[in-house]
C-alpha cells in the first residue's frame, strides 16, 4: 500500500536518506519512509524545507509533491512526467470542444455529484435514525428538487454551444447545491455555528475542514489524472484557464460528498470540538485528526482503486465517445464505481 507523507507543521524537513524519504524536526522522533512505500507528499504548512536530494528521489520514483493552498486557493504540484500519451491528450483537446462528447462527460460528473449528495443526506438520516416530521418533509422536498434536476439532464443537449452548455450544468449544480447545504446544516450541531457553505476566506471550523479535506482529496485526484497520461489543464465542466488544473475540479465533483463531506459531517455529529485561529486555519491537532479520518475512510472504501477506474472511464469517453458513468454512493454506506 502506498502511503502519503503529510508535512503539516512548521519546521519539518524532508530529506534523502539512502533510498528513503526522511522526515525530520528537532525534538521529534525521526521518520523514514522507503520510497517503494510512498505514493505522494503533501505539504500544508509554512516553514517546511525539502532538500534537493529528496526532490530528486521523488522525481526518480514518480512521487508527486503537492503544496496545498491557504484557505481555498489553488494547489500546486511538483510532479514527474508519469505517462506521455500525446494521442490521448490530443483527443482530450478535441473532445472538450465536441458538444456531444462534452454533454456525455459533464452530465456524468454533475449527475454523480448531485446524486451522491442526496444519497449522503439519506445515509445520515438512516444512521442517525432521524424520523421527525420536519426533517422528513425537508428531505422529501430536497429529493423532489434533485429528481427534477436529474430528469432535465436526461433529455440530451439542447445547444451545440459548449460554453452555454457548461453554464446550464453549473446552474443545475448550483440549485442542487443550495438545497444540499441547507440539508447538511440540519445535520451539524448548532454549537458548531455553521454559517452555510463558504469557499475562499472561510473562518469557521466546518468550512475550514471542508476546504482542507477538498484540497487533500484534490491532490489524490490530480495524481490519478497524471498517472493516466491525461492533461490536468483540458477540462469539460470547468472552463480551461491558464495555470489552473481544471480537470481536477471536474473529476473531484462526484467524490466530494462521500469522500470529504461524509467525514467532516460525521466528525461534527460525534461532538468533535474543532478550533481555528483568526485567519480560519485549523489547529494542528484538528488537521491531524481530519487527515487520519480521511485516510481511514478512503482506505476502507478503496479510493485509490475507484479513482483509477474512473479516470480509465474518462479516457474511454474521450477516445471512444462513451458515456461517463460516475461513482455511486449508496444510502446504505456502500460505494460502487461506474464500472460496477
matplotlib code that plots the C-alpha trace (Angstrom):
import matplotlib.pyplot as plt

x = [0.0, 1.4, 1.4, 1.1, 3.7, 2.0, 4.1, 1.6, 3.7, 6.2, 9.8, 9.5, 12.2, 12.1, 15.5, 17.0, 18.4, 19.6, 16.6, 14.2, 12.5, 13.3, 11.1, 12.9, 12.1, 14.1, 12.7, 10.5, 11.0, 12.7, 10.5, 12.0, 9.8, 11.1, 10.3, 8.7, 6.0, 5.3, 2.7, 2.8, 4.0, 1.5, 2.8, 0.2, 2.4, 4.7, 8.3, 8.7, 12.0, 12.6, 16.2, 17.3, 18.1, 14.6, 13.1, 15.4, 14.4, 10.7, 11.2, 13.1, 10.3, 7.3, 6.3, 4.5, 4.8, 1.7, 1.6, -1.9, -3.3, -4.2, -7.9, -9.4, -6.7, -5.1, -3.0, 0.5, 2.3, 5.9, 5.4, 7.4, 6.2, 4.1, 2.9, 3.4, 0.3, 0.2, -2.5, -4.8, -4.1, -4.8, -8.1, -8.8, -8.3, -10.7, -13.3, -13.6, -14.9, -17.2, -20.8, -21.9, -18.7, -18.9, -22.5, -21.8, -18.9, -20.2, -23.7, -21.9, -19.8, -22.8, -25.3, -22.8, -22.2, -25.9, -27.0, -24.3, -25.2, -28.8, -27.6, -25.3, -28.2, -30.3, -27.3, -27.2, -30.9, -30.7, -27.6, -28.9, -32.5, -33.8, -37.5, -39.0, -41.7, -39.8, -36.6, -38.7, -40.6, -37.3, -35.8, -38.9, -38.7, -35.0, -35.4, -38.1, -35.8, -32.9, -35.1, -36.4, -32.8, -31.6, -34.6, -33.8, -30.3, -31.6, -33.2, -29.8, -28.1, -30.4, -27.5, -24.2, -22.6, -20.2, -19.9, -23.7, -23.9, -21.4, -23.3, -26.6, -24.9, -23.4, -26.9, -28.3, -25.5, -25.9, -29.6, -28.9, -26.0, -28.2, -30.7, -28.0, -26.2, -29.5, -29.9, -26.3, -26.9, -29.6, -27.1, -24.4, -24.8, -25.8, -22.8, -20.6, -22.0, -22.0, -22.9, -23.6, -21.1, -18.2, -15.1, -12.3, -11.9, -13.9, -13.0, -15.5, -14.4, -16.8, -15.9, -12.2, -12.4, -14.3, -11.8, -8.8, -10.5, -11.2, -7.6, -6.2, -8.8, -7.8, -4.2, -5.3, -7.4, -4.5, -2.2, -4.6, -5.0, -1.2, -0.7, -3.3, -1.4, -4.2, -3.5, -4.9, -5.4, -8.0, -11.4, -15.1, -17.3, -14.9, -13.6, -9.9, -7.8, -4.1, -2.3, -5.3, -5.6, -9.3, -9.7, -9.0, -12.0, -14.1, -13.3, -13.4, -17.1, -18.6, -16.2, -16.8, -20.0, -18.8, -15.0, -15.0, -18.4, -19.2, -16.1, -16.5, -20.2, -19.6, -16.9, -19.1, -22.1, -19.9, -19.3, -15.7, -14.7, -12.7, -11.0, -9.5, -7.3, -8.3, -7.4, -9.5, -6.6, -7.3, -5.2, -2.6, -4.4, -7.5, -5.7, -4.0, -7.3, -9.0, -6.2, -6.4, -10.2, -10.0, -7.3, -9.3, -12.4, -10.5, -8.7, -12.0, -13.8, -10.8, -10.5, -7.2, -8.8, -12.0, -10.1, -8.1, -11.3, -13.0, -10.0, -9.9, -13.6, -12.9, -10.1, -12.6, -15.2, -12.6, -11.2, -14.3, -17.0, -18.6, -20.9, -19.2, -20.8, -19.9, -19.1, -22.3, -22.5, -25.4, -27.6, -26.5, -23.0, -21.6, -19.6, -19.7, -17.6, -19.2, -17.9, -19.8]
y = [0.0, 3.4, 5.9, 9.7, 11.8, 14.8, 17.8, 19.7, 21.5, 24.4, 23.3, 19.9, 19.0, 16.3, 14.8, 11.9, 9.1, 6.3, 5.0, 6.6, 9.9, 11.1, 13.5, 15.4, 18.0, 19.0, 17.4, 14.9, 11.3, 10.7, 9.1, 7.3, 6.1, 3.7, 5.2, 2.0, 2.6, 6.3, 7.4, 11.2, 14.0, 16.7, 20.0, 22.1, 24.2, 27.1, 26.8, 23.3, 22.6, 19.9, 19.1, 18.8, 15.1, 14.5, 16.2, 14.1, 10.9, 11.7, 12.5, 9.3, 7.3, 9.1, 10.6, 14.0, 16.7, 18.7, 22.1, 22.8, 26.3, 28.5, 28.6, 27.8, 28.7, 26.6, 23.5, 23.5, 20.3, 19.3, 16.2, 13.8, 13.0, 10.0, 8.9, 10.6, 9.9, 12.7, 10.9, 10.9, 14.5, 15.5, 13.7, 15.4, 18.8, 17.8, 16.3, 19.5, 21.3, 18.5, 19.3, 15.6, 14.5, 17.4, 16.6, 12.8, 13.5, 16.6, 15.1, 12.2, 14.5, 16.6, 13.7, 11.9, 14.8, 15.6, 12.0, 11.3, 14.4, 13.1, 9.7, 11.1, 13.0, 9.8, 7.9, 10.3, 10.1, 6.3, 6.2, 8.7, 7.5, 10.9, 10.4, 13.6, 15.3, 18.5, 16.7, 14.1, 16.9, 18.8, 15.6, 14.9, 18.4, 18.1, 14.8, 16.2, 19.1, 16.7, 14.4, 17.4, 18.5, 15.0, 14.4, 17.6, 16.2, 13.0, 14.9, 15.4, 18.6, 21.4, 23.5, 23.0, 25.9, 24.3, 27.5, 27.8, 24.1, 24.4, 27.4, 25.4, 22.5, 24.9, 26.4, 23.0, 22.1, 25.4, 24.8, 21.3, 22.6, 25.3, 22.6, 20.2, 22.6, 23.5, 19.8, 19.5, 22.5, 20.4, 17.6, 19.8, 20.7, 24.3, 24.8, 24.4, 27.6, 26.5, 29.6, 27.7, 26.7, 29.2, 28.6, 31.2, 33.2, 30.9, 31.3, 28.9, 25.4, 23.4, 25.3, 25.2, 21.5, 21.1, 23.2, 21.3, 17.9, 19.0, 20.1, 16.8, 14.9, 17.1, 16.0, 12.4, 13.2, 15.2, 12.2, 9.8, 12.1, 12.4, 8.6, 8.0, 10.4, 13.0, 16.7, 18.3, 21.6, 20.5, 20.1, 19.7, 21.1, 23.9, 26.2, 25.7, 28.6, 29.2, 27.8, 26.1, 22.3, 22.4, 18.7, 18.1, 20.3, 18.3, 14.8, 15.6, 16.6, 13.2, 12.3, 15.3, 14.1, 10.7, 11.2, 14.5, 15.8, 12.4, 12.5, 16.2, 16.0, 12.7, 14.3, 17.2, 14.9, 12.9, 16.1, 16.8, 20.3, 22.0, 25.3, 27.7, 30.8, 34.3, 33.5, 30.4, 27.9, 24.7, 23.8, 21.2, 18.6, 19.0, 18.9, 15.6, 14.1, 15.1, 13.6, 10.3, 10.2, 10.8, 8.2, 5.6, 6.3, 6.2, 3.0, 1.3, 2.5, 1.8, 5.4, 4.7, 1.9, 3.9, 6.9, 4.7, 3.1, 6.5, 8.0, 5.0, 5.5, 9.2, 8.1, 5.8, 8.6, 10.8, 8.2, 6.2, 8.8, 6.6, 8.0, 8.7, 6.8, 8.3, 6.7, 5.9, 6.4, 4.4, 5.5, 2.2, 3.5, 1.3, 2.8, 1.5, 2.6, 3.5, 0.2, -1.9]
z = [0.0, -1.0, 1.9, 1.8, 3.7, 5.2, 6.1, 8.2, 10.9, 10.8, 11.0, 9.3, 6.8, 4.1, 3.2, 1.3, 3.5, 1.2, -0.6, 2.0, 2.4, 5.9, 7.8, 10.5, 13.1, 16.1, 19.3, 17.4, 16.5, 13.2, 10.5, 7.5, 4.6, 1.9, -1.5, -2.6, 0.0, -0.7, -3.2, -2.7, -0.4, 0.7, 2.1, 4.0, 6.4, 6.1, 7.1, 5.6, 3.8, 1.2, 0.1, -3.5, -2.8, -1.6, -4.7, -7.0, -5.2, -5.6, -9.3, -9.9, -8.2, -9.7, -6.4, -6.8, -4.2, -3.6, -1.9, -0.5, -0.7, 2.2, 2.9, -0.5, -3.1, -5.8, -5.2, -6.7, -7.7, -8.4, -10.4, -12.6, -16.1, -15.3, -18.7, -22.1, -24.2, -26.7, -28.8, -25.7, -24.8, -28.4, -28.2, -24.9, -26.6, -29.4, -27.1, -24.9, -28.0, -29.2, -27.9, -27.8, -26.0, -23.5, -22.7, -22.3, -19.8, -18.0, -17.4, -15.7, -13.4, -12.4, -12.0, -9.9, -7.6, -7.2, -6.8, -4.2, -2.3, -2.0, -1.0, 1.7, 3.3, 3.2, 4.7, 7.7, 8.0, 8.3, 10.5, 13.0, 12.8, 12.0, 11.6, 12.9, 10.7, 9.9, 8.7, 6.7, 5.0, 4.2, 2.8, 0.6, -0.8, -1.4, -3.1, -5.4, -6.4, -7.2, -9.2, -11.3, -12.0, -12.9, -15.1, -17.0, -17.8, -19.3, -22.3, -24.0, -25.1, -26.4, -27.7, -29.5, -27.8, -25.3, -23.2, -22.9, -22.1, -19.3, -17.9, -17.8, -16.0, -13.5, -13.0, -12.3, -10.0, -8.1, -7.5, -6.2, -4.0, -2.4, -1.3, -0.3, 2.1, 3.7, 4.5, 5.7, 8.0, 9.8, 10.4, 12.0, 15.7, 16.4, 18.7, 15.6, 14.2, 10.6, 8.5, 5.3, 2.6, 2.1, 0.0, 0.0, 3.1, 5.4, 9.1, 10.8, 11.7, 9.4, 6.2, 7.1, 7.5, 4.2, 2.3, 3.8, 3.0, -0.6, -1.0, 0.2, -2.0, -4.9, -4.6, -4.9, -8.0, -9.5, -9.1, -10.7, -13.7, -14.2, -13.9, -16.7, -19.1, -19.3, -19.1, -16.0, -18.0, -20.6, -18.9, -19.7, -17.0, -15.8, -18.5, -19.1, -17.7, -17.9, -14.9, -13.4, -13.3, -14.2, -15.0, -11.3, -10.4, -12.9, -11.6, -7.9, -8.0, -7.7, -4.9, -2.7, -0.9, 0.4, 0.4, 2.2, 3.3, 4.9, 7.1, 8.2, 9.0, 10.8, 12.9, 13.9, 14.6, 17.1, 19.0, 17.9, 19.1, 16.3, 16.6, 14.1, 14.5, 13.5, 9.9, 9.8, 9.9, 11.7, 14.8, 14.2, 16.3, 14.3, 11.0, 12.0, 13.2, 10.0, 7.9, 9.9, 9.5, 5.7, 5.3, 7.2, 5.2, 1.9, 2.7, 3.7, 0.5, -1.8, -3.0, -4.9, -6.9, -7.6, -8.8, -11.2, -12.5, -13.1, -14.8, -17.1, -17.9, -18.6, -21.1, -22.8, -23.0, -24.7, -27.1, -27.9, -27.1, -24.5, -21.8, -18.5, -15.6, -12.1, -8.8, -6.8, -3.1, -1.7, 1.2, 2.8, 3.0, 0.2, -2.7, -6.3, -9.2, -12.6, -13.9, -11.4]

ax = plt.figure().add_subplot(projection="3d")
ax.plot(x, y, z, "-o")
ax.set_aspect("equal")
plt.show()
